[in-house]
Amino acid sequence: MSNVSVVIITKNEADNISAALESVRWADDIVVVDSGSTDDTPNIAKQFTDRVINHEWLGYGAQKNYAISLAVYDWVLSIDADERISEALASEIRMLLDSEPNAHGYRIPRVTRYLGRWIRTTDWHPDYQLRLFNRRFARWNERLVHESVVVEGSVGLLRNELEHHAYRDMTHHLETISRYTTLAAKQMRQDGRLATWFDIALRPPLAFLRNYFLRGGVRDGTVGLIVSILNSYYVFLKFAKLWTTQSADLSEQHEDPH
């Protein structure tokens, strides 16, 4: 049998952290790395574990790598404060680790709760996330946004869903889109990507068609329509911000004679 450590990074997650930690009480070790919360997050977390560590913010991937370095056990389950491990998923993980896992990491399908319903359509589902892994063979990359776990060796797939409570309401959703698209544009610029007319004019409507029709958003009625529109808006804003960044860079180059 392999024991498992759960790791969570937090900042001002008082509304979420209790439910997240309640869903992983079964774990053998729980580590919470907080980056200077000004709300009650650390005190709430201490009701579930004595391993609540304050650590300066390093960026998403780097902060998560620091958290897994503190884990007691090599098998790590990494979740966000707005995620929950269902009883079915917890049972599946325990059964897997009670045997001899034949992979170094496992992807988990994730389902998002939005505007009163679980969304199992659009780009939001099944939204596989690699969250259970053996840290001897895996670590988070350090991209600015949408960081992911890179595993040396084979990767398996779990069946039960990770529950995601990403947005309190539409205002929170739009705020998140604004923040993440800024980081995504910065990451693309660092990667040498340039925004084109095609990216700004055609990728957003194509994203809408993919979400609403090809990936079934239409089956979720008005909520599916809203999700599809906002997913396409995310694509538009990401590339529009990239275009403004590259334009500013070109202007600076023209102004600098050297």
N, C-alpha and C positions, 0 to 999 in steps of 0.2 A: 504493500500500500504506500502511495506517495502522499505526503501532506501538502497542503496548498496555502500560500500566502495571498491575501487580497490586498491590493494597493490602490489608493485613491489620492489624487491631488485635488486641492480645494482652494478657493478664495471666495469668501462671502457667499457660502452655500447653505446658510441656515435653514432655508425653506426646503432644501432637498436632502441634506446629508443624513438625517435621521432615517428616512425610508430606505436610502441606499445601504446604510450600514445594517439596518434591521434585516435586509434581504441576504446578508452574508454572515450572519451570526454563526452559521455552521462552520465557517472556515477555521483553520488551525491557527491562523496568524492574520492580524489586520493592521495595516500601516496607513496612516493618513498623513500626508505632507501638505501643510498649509502655508500659503505664501502671504501672510500678513492680513488675515481677515479682520475686518473692523466690526463684524457682527458676531453672533454667538456660535459660529461654526466650530471653533476648537473645543468649547465647553460641551457642545452637543456630542461631538465625536468622542470625547473622553468618557461618555457614558457607555460606549461600546468597546473601547480599546484604550489601553494605557500607552499605546505607541502613536502619539500625535506629535509630530515634529514640525516646528516652524522653520522654513527655509526660504531664502530669497528666490524670487521668480527667475528662472533660467530660460524660459520658453517651454512650449508644450512638451516636445520630445525630450529635451534635456531634463526637465523637471520629472517626467515619468521615469526616465532612466535612473535618476537619483533615487526615486521612490523604490524601484525594484532592487536597487543595491542594498536597501535596508531590510529587505524581506528575509525572514528566517529560513524559508524553504526555497528550493530551486524552482518548483512549479508555482507559477504566479498567475493570478487572475486579476487583470487590470480593468477597473471600471471607472466611469465618470460619476460625479455626484448626482447627475440627473438620470442615472440608469439604475435598473433594478434587476436582480437575479430572481427569476420565478422559481417556485418550488420544483417545477419539472426540470428546469435547467440545472438547478442545484443538484438534484438527484442524478441527472445525467453526468455531471462533472464528477461527483463522488464515485459513481460506478466506474467511470473511465479510469480514475486515479487508483481505484481499488484493484484494477487489473494492471497489466503492463502496457502503458500507452505506446502505440507503434509509430507515433509522430512526435516532432519536437514543438509543434504548435497546432492550435485548433481555431478555425474560424467559427463564429457564432452568428446566426441570422439575427438581425435587430429589427424590431418593430416600434414605430413611433406613435405615441398618443398625441392627437392634435384636434383641437376644436371639438372635443367630446367623443372621439372615436379612434380606434386603432386603424392606422393606415397601412394596408397591405397591397398597395398599388403604387404607381409612379416610381421614380428613382429611389424613393425611400424604403423600398422593400424588394428583396429581403435584406439588402444593405449589410452584407457579411462583414463582420469585424473580427480581426485576429486578436483575441484578448486573453486566451489561455495558452501559456507557453512555458517551456523550460528555459529559464534565464541563462543557462550555460550555453545555449545555442541561439539566443534571440535578444534583440534590443530595439528600442524605438529609433526610427530615423529622426532627424532634427529639423524637419521642414517647418516653416513658420505656421502653417495651418494644415489641417487634415493629415497630421502625422500618422504614421502606421508602423507596425512591428515588422521587422525584417528577420526572417528565420533561416538559419543554416540547416538544411535538411528538409525532411518531408513535413507537409502540413495536412492535417485532417479537417473534418467538418462535423460540427455538432448539429443536432436536429432541433432542439428546443430554443425558443427565442429569448434574446436579451431585450428587456423592456426599456424604452427610451421616452423620457418625459422632457423633451428638449425645450419647449416653449410654453411660457405661462399663458400667453395670449398673442394676438397678431402684432401688437406693438413690440413685444419682446422679440418676436420672430424677425421683424424688420430691423431692429437694433442689431441682432446677431448677424443678419445678412450684411449690414453695413460694415461691421467689424471684420467679419471673415473675408469679405471681398477685398478689403484693403490689404489684408495679409496675403491673400491669394495673388493679387496683382503684384505685390512686392516680391513674392516667391517666384512668380513667372519671369519677372524682370531679372532677378538674380540668375535664373536658369537660362537667360538669353532669349526668351520668348518675346516676340513682337506682335502687337495686336494689328489685325488687318481689317479692311472694310468688311470682308466676309465674316470675321469673328463678331463684329459689332452688329451688323445688319441681319445676318442670316442664322448664326448659331442660336440666338435666343428663340426665334420662332420654331426652329428645328427642335430645340429642347422642349418647347411646349408640346409639339406634336408627339414627340417620343413619350413624354410623361402622361399626357392626357389620353392618347389613343393607343400607342404601342404597349405602354406599360399599365394601362387600365385605369387611369385616374377617373375616366368617365364613369366607372362603376361606383365611385364614391360620391357621386352627385356634386353638390355645390362645394363641399369640402375638397373633393378631388380636383375640381376646377381651380379653386384657390391655391392649392398646393402646386399644381402644374404651372399656374401663372407665376407664382413666387419663385419656383425653381428656375423658370426661364428668366425672370428678372435677375436672379443671382448670376446667371451666365452673362447677361447684358452688363451688369454693373461691374463684374470682375474684369471684363475686357475693356469697358469704357475707362475704368481706373488705370488699367495697364496702358492704354493709349495716351492718357493724360501724362502718365509718368514718363513714357518714352518721348513724348513731345517736349516735355520740360527738359529732358536730358539733351535732346538735339538742339534746343534753343541755347542751352548753356555752352554746348560745343561750338556753336556758331559765333557766340559772343566772345569766346576765349580764343584769341589769336594764336595761342600756343597749343 
